Amino acid sequence: MARPLIGVSTYLESGARWGVWELEAALLPVGYPRLVQRAGGLAAMLPPDDPEQAADAVARLDGLVIAGGPDVEPVRYGAEREERTGPPAPDRDAWELGLIDAALAAGVPLLGICRGMQLLNVALGGTLVQHIDGHAEVVGVFGGHAVKPVPGSLYAGVVPEETFVPTYHHQAVDRLGDGLVPSAYAADGTVEAVELPSADWVLGVQWHPEMGDDVRVMRALVEAAASG
């Protein structure tokens, strides 16, 4: 049986360096495709493109991952940019919002990771807190903390116990998007996972499973993709 094809969104960065080259490049930390592969899927990179082509891209996938990355542009959720909000990535915002809309419309299993969870919330009309303390202690270094699942949630069905997760974020969900419900929390009350009960399989996690050893969340996505 063919492995499910899981698309993963990517960065688009200028000045990337490898070997003798310094060029614009579509980038994806290797933890993402490796996690897809360890979970039994086949990974495909989805660099920013024309948002009008998002539905065509999603139609060729069995599952979709919206990866971590830069802060969502505040105008996307009707807010003014605050001082500690990072520089915008408008092309990536537009492309990934298109991918999310297409996946939701087509019933394609969807996993949002960190920024991907925040963008899922924004896509459904939610808002973000532009800065919180305690979830990214050292610049460029992943930290960790415990997350506790909400009993009865999709996430709790995948990971039923409290777990220690790799984390690196300074923004968080504020007002939940339409239909989204929390499915895990940090000890400080930060929403650490959201899901969409009206969909077959839609989950967002605020942490970075690609930086850890626990494959259960990605395996659940791959299994949902295989059964679709």
C-alpha positions as CSV (number, residue, x, y, z in Angstrom):
1,M,0.0,0.0,0.0
2,A,1.3,3.4,-1.0
3,R,2.3,5.7,1.9
4,P,0.0,8.7,2.3
5,L,1.3,11.9,0.7
6,I,1.7,14.6,3.3
7,G,2.3,18.2,2.1
8,V,4.3,20.4,4.4
9,S,4.5,24.2,3.9
10,T,7.9,25.9,3.9
11,Y,9.8,29.1,4.4
12,L,10.9,31.2,1.4
13,E,14.1,33.0,2.4
14,S,16.7,35.2,0.7
15,G,20.4,34.7,1.4
16,A,20.3,31.0,2.3
17,R,23.8,29.5,2.2
18,W,24.9,26.0,1.3
19,G,28.2,24.9,-0.3
20,V,29.4,27.7,-2.5
21,W,25.9,29.2,-2.9
22,E,24.0,32.0,-1.4
23,L,20.6,32.2,-3.0
24,E,16.9,32.6,-2.3
25,A,15.6,29.2,-1.2
26,A,12.5,27.3,-0.1
27,L,13.5,26.0,3.4
28,L,12.1,23.4,5.7
29,P,13.9,22.2,8.8
30,V,14.6,18.5,8.3
31,G,12.7,17.5,11.5
32,Y,9.4,18.0,9.6
33,P,10.0,15.5,6.7
34,R,11.7,13.1,9.1
35,L,8.7,13.1,11.4
36,V,6.4,12.5,8.5
37,Q,8.5,9.6,7.4
38,R,8.8,8.1,10.8
39,A,5.0,8.3,11.1
40,G,4.6,6.3,7.9
41,G,4.0,9.1,5.4
42,L,5.7,10.5,2.3
43,A,6.6,14.1,2.7
44,A,6.2,16.8,0.0
45,M,7.4,20.4,0.4
46,L,4.9,23.2,-0.5
47,P,6.8,26.4,-1.0
48,P,4.8,29.7,-1.1
49,D,2.8,30.0,-4.4
50,D,-0.2,31.7,-5.8
51,P,-3.0,31.3,-3.3
52,E,-5.4,30.6,-6.1
53,Q,-3.5,27.4,-6.8
54,A,-3.9,26.2,-3.2
55,A,-7.0,24.1,-3.9
56,D,-5.2,22.3,-6.8
57,A,-2.2,21.5,-4.6
58,V,-4.4,20.2,-1.7
59,A,-6.4,18.0,-4.2
60,R,-3.2,16.0,-4.8
61,L,-2.4,15.5,-1.1
62,D,-3.7,12.9,1.4
63,G,-2.8,15.2,4.4
64,L,-1.5,18.7,5.1
65,V,0.9,20.2,7.7
66,I,1.3,23.9,8.1
67,A,4.7,24.3,9.6
68,G,6.1,26.7,12.2
69,G,7.8,30.0,11.2
70,P,7.4,33.7,11.4
71,D,4.7,35.7,13.2
72,V,1.4,36.0,11.4
73,E,0.9,39.6,10.1
74,P,-1.5,41.2,12.6
75,V,-3.6,42.8,9.9
76,R,-4.8,39.3,9.1
77,Y,-6.7,39.3,12.4
78,G,-7.6,43.0,12.5
79,A,-4.9,44.2,14.9
80,E,-2.1,46.8,14.9
81,R,1.4,45.5,14.9
82,E,3.0,45.6,18.4
83,E,6.7,46.3,19.1
84,R,7.8,42.7,19.7
85,T,5.9,41.2,16.7
86,G,8.3,39.9,14.1
87,P,8.6,41.1,10.5
88,P,5.7,40.1,8.2
89,A,5.8,37.2,5.7
90,P,2.8,38.2,3.5
91,D,3.4,35.7,0.7
92,R,3.6,32.9,3.1
93,D,0.6,34.1,5.1
94,A,-1.5,34.2,1.9
95,W,-0.4,30.8,0.6
96,E,-0.9,29.0,3.8
97,L,-4.3,30.6,4.5
98,G,-5.2,29.4,1.0
99,L,-3.9,25.9,1.8
100,I,-5.9,25.8,5.1
101,D,-9.1,27.0,3.4
102,A,-8.7,24.4,0.7
103,A,-8.0,21.6,3.2
104,L,-11.1,22.5,5.3
105,A,-13.3,22.7,2.2
106,A,-12.0,19.3,0.8
107,G,-12.0,17.5,4.2
108,V,-8.2,16.8,3.9
109,P,-6.7,16.0,7.3
110,L,-4.8,19.0,8.6
111,L,-2.2,19.5,11.3
112,G,-1.0,23.0,12.2
113,I,2.3,23.3,14.1
114,C,3.2,26.4,16.1
115,R,2.6,29.2,13.6
116,G,0.4,26.7,11.7
117,M,-1.9,26.4,14.7
118,Q,-2.0,30.2,15.1
119,L,-2.8,30.6,11.3
120,L,-5.5,28.0,11.6
121,N,-7.1,30.1,14.3
122,V,-6.8,33.2,12.3
123,A,-8.2,31.5,9.2
124,L,-11.4,30.8,11.2
125,G,-11.7,34.3,12.5
126,G,-9.7,34.1,15.7
127,T,-7.1,36.5,17.1
128,L,-3.7,36.2,18.6
129,V,-1.8,37.5,21.6
130,Q,1.2,39.1,20.1
131,H,3.6,38.4,22.9
132,I,3.8,36.1,26.0
133,D,6.7,35.4,28.2
134,G,8.0,32.0,29.2
135,H,7.6,29.9,26.1
136,A,10.8,30.9,24.3
137,E,13.4,31.6,26.9
138,V,16.6,31.8,24.8
139,V,16.6,33.1,21.2
140,G,17.2,30.3,18.8
141,V,17.0,27.6,21.4
142,F,14.1,25.3,21.9
143,G,12.8,24.9,25.4
144,G,10.2,22.7,26.8
145,H,7.2,22.5,29.2
146,A,4.3,20.2,30.1
147,V,1.0,20.2,28.2
148,K,-2.2,18.7,29.6
149,P,-4.8,17.3,27.2
150,V,-8.5,18.2,27.6
151,P,-10.4,14.9,28.3
152,G,-12.6,13.7,25.5
153,S,-10.8,15.8,22.8
154,L,-9.3,14.5,19.6
155,Y,-5.8,15.3,21.0
156,A,-6.5,13.4,24.2
157,G,-7.5,10.4,22.1
158,V,-4.0,10.5,20.5
159,V,-2.0,11.5,23.6
160,P,-4.1,10.8,26.7
161,E,-1.5,11.8,29.3
162,E,0.3,15.0,30.3
163,T,3.5,15.2,28.3
164,F,6.7,17.4,28.2
165,V,6.9,19.0,24.7
166,P,9.6,21.0,22.8
167,T,8.5,24.6,22.5
168,Y,9.6,27.9,21.0
169,H,6.9,30.6,20.5
170,H,6.2,34.1,21.8
171,Q,2.6,34.4,20.5
172,A,-0.5,32.5,21.4
173,V,-4.2,32.0,20.7
174,D,-6.4,34.7,22.1
175,R,-10.0,34.6,20.8
176,L,-10.7,31.2,19.3
177,G,-11.7,30.9,15.7
178,D,-15.2,29.8,14.7
179,G,-15.8,26.2,15.7
180,L,-12.4,25.7,17.3
181,V,-12.1,24.3,20.8
182,P,-9.1,24.0,23.1
183,S,-7.7,20.5,23.4
184,A,-4.6,21.0,25.6
185,Y,-3.2,23.7,27.9
186,A,0.1,24.7,29.5
187,A,0.3,25.2,33.2
188,D,0.1,28.9,32.8
189,G,-3.3,28.6,31.0
190,T,-1.9,29.1,27.5
191,V,-3.9,27.2,24.9
192,E,-1.4,24.6,23.5
193,A,-3.7,22.7,21.1
194,V,-6.9,23.4,19.3
195,E,-9.2,21.2,17.1
196,L,-12.2,21.5,14.9
197,P,-14.9,19.0,16.0
198,S,-17.0,19.7,12.9
199,A,-14.2,18.3,10.7
200,D,-13.0,14.8,10.3
201,W,-9.4,15.5,11.4
202,V,-8.2,19.0,12.1
203,L,-5.7,19.7,14.9
204,G,-3.3,22.4,15.8
205,V,-0.4,22.1,18.4
206,Q,1.5,25.1,19.7
207,W,4.7,23.1,20.3
208,H,7.2,21.5,17.9
209,P,6.7,17.7,17.7
210,E,9.4,17.6,14.9
211,M,12.0,18.5,17.6
212,G,11.1,15.6,19.9
213,D,10.8,11.8,19.9
214,D,7.0,11.5,20.2
215,V,5.6,10.6,16.8
216,R,2.0,10.0,18.0
217,V,0.5,13.3,16.7
218,M,2.0,13.0,13.3
219,R,1.1,9.3,13.1
220,A,-2.5,10.1,13.9
221,L,-2.5,12.6,10.9
222,V,-0.9,10.0,8.6
223,E,-3.4,7.4,9.7
224,A,-6.3,9.8,9.0
225,A,-4.8,10.6,5.6
226,A,-4.5,6.9,4.8
227,S,-8.1,6.2,5.6
228,G,-9.5,9.2,3.7
